[in-house]
Amino acid sequence: MSSNKAPRILVLGIGNVLMGDEGVGVHVVRLLEKQKLPPGVVCLDGGTGGFHLLDEIQRAGQIFIVDATVDGAPLGTLRRLRPSFSSDYPTTLCAHDIGLKDMLDSLYLLGTPPNVTLYAVSISLPQDMKMELSPELEEFVPGIAIEVLEEVESV
């Protein structure tokens, strides 16, 4: 594999780190970046998502997205989903979902559907602006990172 070859696997952390637990996806990716990753695996802080991620997503053969969801489940509940279209994603109150979902739908329309696995992490309603996760959710981050890493290593 040459050094300029596109990444085979993209682990994308989505979330607004200024909104506390809503940034859990980014916190998970930051932890994964400190691990020894298999060749061809790239971790990316996707921020609040959107079309600026299109190039990275198009170059990946497999995409793992870690994102927060407000779904009424207990804090830290992790669901592994295989969404195809935006309608397959969990309903959330996170504004960034619109841009990310629209971008993924556009790839389907272009005939280049991405192979996406979504790790949806349950959070409570968004809190006050703060850059830290709640202590309760922070306890779940290492376990989420391990689960994502184990699946990435199995691809």
C-alpha positions in Angstrom: 0.0 0.0 0.0 1.5 3.3 -1.0 1.4 6.2 1.5 -0.8 8.3 -0.7 -3.4 5.5 -1.1 -6.9 6.5 0.2 -7.9 5.2 3.6 -9.7 1.9 3.5 -11.6 2.5 6.7 -12.8 5.8 8.1 -13.8 6.2 11.7 -15.8 9.4 11.9 -16.7 11.1 15.2 -19.6 13.5 14.8 -20.8 16.0 17.4 -20.5 19.5 18.7 -17.9 19.5 21.5 -19.2 22.8 22.7 -22.5 21.2 23.8 -21.3 18.7 26.3 -22.5 15.1 25.8 -23.6 16.0 22.2 -19.9 15.8 21.3 -19.5 12.2 22.4 -18.6 11.0 18.9 -15.6 13.3 18.7 -14.5 12.3 22.2 -14.5 8.6 21.1 -12.5 9.4 18.0 -10.0 11.4 20.0 -9.4 8.4 22.2 -9.1 6.0 19.2 -6.5 8.3 17.7 -4.3 7.5 20.6 -4.5 3.7 19.9 -2.4 1.6 17.5 -4.7 1.3 14.6 -4.5 -1.2 11.7 -3.0 0.0 8.4 -5.5 1.9 6.3 -7.6 3.1 9.2 -8.1 6.8 9.6 -9.9 8.5 12.5 -11.5 11.9 11.8 -13.1 14.5 14.0 -16.1 15.3 11.7 -17.4 18.1 13.9 -21.0 18.7 13.1 -20.9 16.9 9.8 -21.8 18.2 6.5 -20.7 18.3 2.9 -17.1 19.3 3.8 -16.6 15.6 4.7 -17.7 14.4 1.2 -14.2 13.7 -0.1 -13.1 11.7 3.0 -16.3 9.7 2.9 -16.1 9.0 -0.9 -12.5 7.7 -0.5 -13.3 5.2 2.3 -14.4 1.7 1.6 -16.0 1.3 5.0 -17.2 4.1 7.3 -17.8 3.8 11.0 -19.7 6.8 12.4 -20.0 7.5 16.2 -22.7 10.1 17.0 -25.0 11.1 19.8 -28.7 10.4 19.7 -31.6 11.7 21.9 -33.8 8.6 21.8 -35.1 8.3 25.4 -32.8 5.3 26.1 -30.6 5.4 29.2 -27.5 7.6 29.0 -24.7 5.8 27.3 -26.8 3.1 25.6 -24.9 2.1 22.4 -26.8 0.9 19.4 -25.0 -0.5 16.3 -27.0 0.3 13.1 -26.4 -0.3 9.4 -28.3 2.6 7.9 -28.8 2.9 4.1 -30.7 6.1 3.8 -31.3 9.1 6.0 -34.7 7.6 7.1 -32.8 4.7 8.6 -30.9 6.9 11.1 -32.4 7.4 14.6 -34.4 10.5 15.2 -32.4 13.0 17.2 -32.5 16.7 18.1 -29.0 17.3 16.8 -28.9 19.9 14.0 -25.8 18.4 12.3 -27.7 15.3 11.4 -29.5 17.1 8.5 -26.3 17.9 6.7 -24.7 14.5 7.2 -27.8 12.6 6.3 -28.3 14.7 3.2 -24.7 14.1 2.1 -25.1 10.3 2.6 -28.3 10.3 0.6 -26.6 12.3 -2.2 -24.0 9.5 -2.5 -26.8 7.0 -3.0 -28.3 9.1 -5.7 -24.9 9.4 -7.4 -24.7 5.6 -7.4 -21.8 5.4 -4.9 -23.5 4.3 -1.7 -21.1 4.2 1.3 -20.8 1.2 3.5 -21.8 2.7 6.8 -22.0 1.4 10.3 -23.4 3.8 12.8 -22.7 3.7 16.6 -25.5 5.7 18.1 -24.8 6.8 21.7 -27.8 7.8 23.8 -27.6 11.1 25.5 -30.1 13.3 27.4 -31.4 16.5 26.0 -28.6 18.9 25.2 -27.1 20.7 28.2 -25.6 24.1 28.7 -22.5 24.9 26.6 -19.5 23.1 28.0 -16.6 21.3 26.4 -16.6 18.3 28.7 -18.7 15.3 28.7 -20.9 14.6 31.8 -19.0 12.4 34.2 -21.6 9.7 33.7 -21.2 9.6 29.9 -17.4 9.9 30.1 -17.3 6.5 31.9 -18.8 4.9 28.7 -16.3 6.4 26.2 -13.5 3.8 26.7 -16.0 0.9 26.2 -17.5 2.5 23.1 -14.0 3.0 21.7 -13.1 -0.6 22.4 -16.2 -1.9 20.6 -15.6 0.3 17.6 -11.9 -0.7 17.4 -12.8 -4.4 17.7 -15.1 -4.1 14.7 -12.6 -2.1 12.7 -9.9 -4.7 13.4 -12.2 -7.4 12.1 -12.8 -5.8 8.7 
